[in-house]
Amino acid sequence: MSASSPRIVTLLVLLGLAPVAYYMQGTGRSIVALSLVSVVIIAASLFWMTKPTESKTV
């Protein structure tokens, strides 16, 4: 994975949505929706933190 871009690897976090969605479908509990929101927040923050920055050369 060292050759992979950090942004691509952080998109793999979204794979965590699959088991949570499956569990939510099976149980029907709305509390599981908080897990979906948590996974999305984690993925978005990692994606944002690894975005390219504009650097000024001195």
Stockholm file with secondary structure:
# STOCKHOLM 1.0

chainA/1-58         MSASSPRIVTLLVLLGLAPVAYYMQGTGRSIVALSLVSVVIIAASLFWMTKPTESKTV
#=GR chainA/1-58 SS CTTSCHHHHHHGGGGGHHHHHHHHHHHCCTTHHHHHHHHHHHHHHHHHHTSCCCCCCC
#=GC SS_cons        CTTSCHHHHHHGGGGGHHHHHHHHHHHCCTTHHHHHHHHHHHHHHHHHHTSCCCCCCC
//
